[in-house]
């Protein structure tokens, strides 16, 4: 599959005449991400929205290329993004792209046009400044306008808001900026056949390139950068995914929250969500970087914890949880990041927040009183030797967990430690100190 985002620059019929593709409306923020989740061979961006509507975001294009998708840009928004992401591997095509890439053009309004709605085929109602420039220069080459007249008319058109740029208006106002009447009359006669639609020409060039590549066959796109998953990116993914069928949205989400409320689980769900969001933001602030091996290890650990070892079990779980195929990688990258932040590597930085959480629940006094009493008693007995700590068996740790939770505990001490955001060694030491404190033969204080 090939996806092309186009509107006022080039029609569906012209696209279909060159390449077999799914044509979508001008790209807005999230649209390229959504297209990329379907894993097309290539994405071509011609037109995009702006001026009050969030434009297609650079990072979703970068993400698409990380997935092995070739992304092309030309003519309009596509040319802008291709020039900005040329160093990262986006393929730009055409004269407009080249002008932005090399700094001959800088303003976004150079490619902006006013246009009709989708129902009317996005018909342009104004002229792009890049088309005005190309047309005026072609007139000069044909001997219709002098260089001085071209410069005057370019300055005049550039001074207008983009919705007001039309050749009819330029013809009417040309004499007011010093262009000789004879030249304007000659330009009027030449214009119907001489007008240059540079944007459309560039778009067609891009489509021909994509068609040629498609005929020869595609190798997956390879990039040299690594995608950083920031909170802003997660927000875009969450918003865009609401249209994919993978995550619940709108009224369905409200219904899900109703179910949590009726079970008395809404508070815990919100607390867990807040912890995950905070962990992701902390990871961003601390510049936590996870390579693919760390993400894969977290995914393997996740599956072992939930006994999802076979491919069939895992596929069924993903289906039950409403996680689309395109979202699996992002889900486990988030999971790996949360685990990295909440694991033993950063526990010291979170200690203050743990204390505050206990205080907010009114649990600090009782726990701290017992902790102080335990330390005083153990120190009065001369502390404990490492051999005492090592003497706490795995079975004893698991029995301790089962007695606390009054249910079947984890299947391994490693799972137990992970569930408590700790290490096996620290957990073993805590149980050993408890044994010393209560002074019993392994029976723990209830």
N, C-alpha and C positions, 0 to 999 in steps of 0.2 A: 504494500500500500504506500502511496505517496499522498501527502497532504499539502495543499496550497491555500494560503490565506490571501484573499484578493477581494477587491470591491470596485472602487471608482477607476482604478488604473487600467484594468484589463478585465474583460467580460468572461463569463463561464464558457461561452462558445469558443472564444479565441484560445482559452486554455485547453479545452477538449480537443481542439484541432492539432495541438502539439504534443500533449502528454496525457496519459491516462492517470487521473488523480481525483482525489476527493477534494472538492473546492469548498472552503469554509469562509465565513465572513471575515472582514478585517480583524486582525488579532487584537484582543484586549489582554489585560493581565490574567494569567492563569490558562489562557487558551492553548499556548504552546505546550505547557505541562500536560494538559488534558490530552492533547494530540499525541504527545510522546508516550503516554501510558499504554497506547495501543500498539507501540513498537512499529511504526511505519519505517520503510527503508529510508525515506527522506522527507524533510519538511521544507517548503519554500514559503518565505514571507515576502509578500509584495506590499500589501496595505495593512495598516494598523490604526486603532483608534487613539485619540488624544483629546486635549481640550475639554477637561471636565470628566473624562472617563480614564481610569488607570490604564496606562499603556503596557504593552507586553514587556515583561521584566527580563533584564539581562540574564539573571540566574536561572530562569526556567529554560532559556536557550542553552546555557552551559550544562544544565542537568540533562537535557535531551542528548547532547553530544556525548556525555559520559555514558549514556545508555547505548552508545554505538550508532546513533542516528545522525545522518548527515543533514546539516541545516544550511540553507541557502537564503540569501537576501538580495533584493534589488529594488530599484525604482523609487520607493517611498520609505515607509517605516523599515522595510527590509534592508534598504541601503544604509539607513542610519545605524541600525543594530549591527549590520555586518561590518561597517567601518569601526565601530566601537569594540567589536569582538574579533576582529581580524587576527589579532595575535593569539587568540585562544582556539582558532580553527574554524570559525564560521566562514563560509564561502560567500564572498561578495561578488556581484556581477554588474557590469555596465558602467556607463559614464558618470551617473550620479553617485554611485558607490565610490568610484575612483576620486571624484572631487571631494567628497567628505573624508575619505581615507587620507588624502594628501593635504588637507587643510584649505583647499581652494573654496570650499563651502563649510559653514559652521552652524548656521541657524536652522532649527527644525522647520521653520515656516517655509523654507525653500521647497519642500515637497508637499506642504499642506494644501488641501483643497476643500471647499464646501461641496456637499453632494446630497443627492436625494436619498430616500430611505431604501431599505432592502427590497420592499415591494416594487420600487421603481428602478431596480437594478443598480443602485448606487450611482446613478447618472451624475457626473460632475456638473456643478453649477458655477465653478470658478476655474481659473487657470493656475496651475502650479508655477511657482517662480522659476523653477528649473526649466520648465517648458517655455516660459517667456524669454529667458536668457538664450536658450538654444534657437528659438525662432528668430529673435532679433539678430543674432550672429549669422544665421543662415541668410537672412535678408541682406546683411552687409556683404557676405561672400558673393551673393548674386548681384551686387551692385545697386540694390534698391535703397539701402540706407547708408549714410556715412558713419564712420566710427564715432563721431561726436554725437550724432543723433541716437545711435545705439546706446551710448553711455547715458544720455539724458533720459531716454525711455526706460532703461533699466532702473535708474535711480527713482524715477517716478513710480513705477510698479512696485518696487521694494518698499516705498514709503506707505503704501496702502495696506490695510489689514488683508490677510489672505483671502477672506470671502469676497472681497471687492475686486480682485484681480481678474480682469476680463479684457480680451483684445478690443472689444467694442468700446470699453471705457478708455483704453489706452489711445485708440484712434481719436476719440473725441477730445482728449486732453493733451495730445501731443504738441499741438501748436502753442499751447500755453507754456511749455518748457523750452521753447525756442527751436523746435524741429520745423524745418521749412515745409510749407504747405504742399509743394510739389512732391516732396519725399513722402509725406504722409499719404497723399493720394496714390502714389506708386505702391506704397506698402499695402494699402487697402486692396489694390488690384491683385497683388502678388500673394497675399495672405491665404486665401482659400486653398490654394494648391501647395503653398510653401510652408504652412505651419508645421512645426516639428514637435511631435509628442515624445519627448525624450524618455519620460517615465514608462510609457507603453513599450517603447523600443527596448529599454533595459529589461522590463519584465519578460518580454518574449525571448530575449537572449538567455535569461535565466531558465525559462521553461525548456528551451532547446537543449541547454546544457544538462538539465535534469533528465530529459528524455534520452539523451545520448548515453549518460551514465547508466540509466536503467537498462538500456539495451545491452550494454557491455557487462552488466552485473555489478553488484555492490560488495565491497568488503566492509565490515563494521567500522564505523568511525573510531579512530584512536586519538586520544588527547593526552597531553602531558601534565595537566593540572589535576588537583584533587578537590572534589566538591566539599565545601564546608557547610555543615547543616546548622544554620543560625536560627534563632527564634523567629526572625522575620520569614525565613524560608519555610519553617514549620507552619507558620500562619498561612502562607500562600497555599501550601499543600493541603492543609485542612479545609480552606475555603474552596479550592479547586476540586477537591475530592468529593465534595457534597454533590457534584454533578456526575460522578462516575458510577454510583451505585455501590461503592465499596464501603463507605462510611455512612451512618444514618444522618439525615439532615432534616431541618424544619420540624414539622409536626411529629415525625417519627422520633426525633431526639426528645421532644417533650414527652411523648408516650413512654419512652425508655426511662426518663427521670421519674415519671409517675410510678413505674414499677419499683424503682429503688426506694421511693418515699414510702410506698405501701409495705415494704419489707423492712423499713427502718435502716436501710443501708445507704441512703443518700449522703449523709454526713461523711461516712467513711470513704465513699466514692469521690466526693469533692476534695477531701483531704489527700487522697492518693493522687488525684489529678493535679492538685497544687504542688505536691512534692515532685511529681514528674516535670511539671513546667519549671519549677524552681531549679531542679537539677539540670535541665537543658540550658537554662539561662546562665547558671553558674559555670557549666562546661564552656559556654561561649565566652564568658568573661575571663576564664582561666586558660582559654585557648587549648582545651583538651582536644587532642587529635587522635583519631582511631584509624589504624590502617585496615585494609580489607580482612587481614587475618584475625584481628581483634573482633571485628564484627562477626565473622564466621564462627569464631570461638563462642561468642555470646549467644549466637543462634543455636549452636549445638548444645550448649548448657541449658538454654531455655527449653529445648525439645526433650532433653533427658529429664529435666525436672517435671515435665508434664507427660512423660511416657509417650512421646510422639516420635518414636524411633523409625517407624516405617514410613515410606513415602505416602502410602494410602492414608495412614492416620494423620499425618501432617496436612495433607491436602484437605481432608475432611474437617480438620480443626480450622484451617484458614477459611474454608467455606462457611462454617458455622459462625465464625467471628466476623464475617463480612469483610474480610481483607482481600481485595482484588489482587490478581497476580502482579500488576504493575506497582502495587504498594508494599509488597513483601520486603524489598530491600530497604526502603525508607523506614518501615516499622522496626526492623531489626537494628538499623543504625541508631534509631532513637533508643531502643531497648539497651543496646550496648553502651550508649552514652550515659543513660541513667544509671546503669550498673557501675560504670566507671566512677561516676560522681558519688554515688551512695555506698560504694564499696569501701574497703579498708584503706584505700590510698588517700582518701580525703577526709577521714573521720575526724581528725583534729580540727579542721576548719569548720566543722558542723557542730562541735561540742556546745558552743554558746547557744545555738538554736535548739539543741536538744533540751538544755536546761530551761530555756524560755518556754518551750512547749510543755514541759512538766509543770512549770509555774502557772501557766495559763490554765492547766487542768486542775490546779490545786493539789498536785501529787508530789511536789518537790519536798515538802517538810518530812513526810513519813519516810520516803525513800532515803533522803539524806541522813535522817536520824539513824536509820538502820545501817547505812553504809559506814557512818562514823563509828558506831558501836562495833561493827565487824572489824574495822581496821584496828581499833584500840585493843580488842580482845586478841586478835592475831598477833599484833606487835608485842603484847604483854607475854605471849608464849614463845617469843623469839622468832616470829615469822614462820615461813614454811619453806622447805627445801624443794628444789626442782623435782626430786623424785616423787614427792607427794602429788605434784601436778601431773606428772607423767602417769601416776597410778590411777587416774580417772579413765576408765575404759570407754570405748565407743558405745558399748551397750548401756553404760551408766548415763552417758550424755543423752542418748535417745530416750531412755526411761524417764530422765528428768524432764525432757520436753513433753512426753506423753502425760506425765502427772500434772504438769502445769495446764496443758490444753484440754485434758480429759478426753483425748481422742487419739487415734493412731498418729504417731509422729512421723517425721520425714524418714525416708528409706536409708539415708546415709548421714554421717556427721557433717560431710561437706554441704549437703542440702540444708541441714539444720543451721550451720554457720551462715550460709547465704541468706536464709530466711530471717536471721537476726542481724543482718548487715555487719557481720563480724568475721573473724577467722576461727578455725578449729582450735588453734593454740590459745587464743584469748578466751574462748568459751570454756575450754578445759580448765584453764586457770581459775576462771570465775566459779566453776563448780567445786574445784578443790578448795578454794577459800571458804565457800559456803559449808563444806563438810567440816572444815576446821572450826568454823564459827558455831555451828550447832552442836559440835562435839559428839555426833552420833556415828554409827557405823554405815555411813552411806545413805541414811535416810534423811531426806531433805525437809527443811521446815516448810510447812504448808502456809 
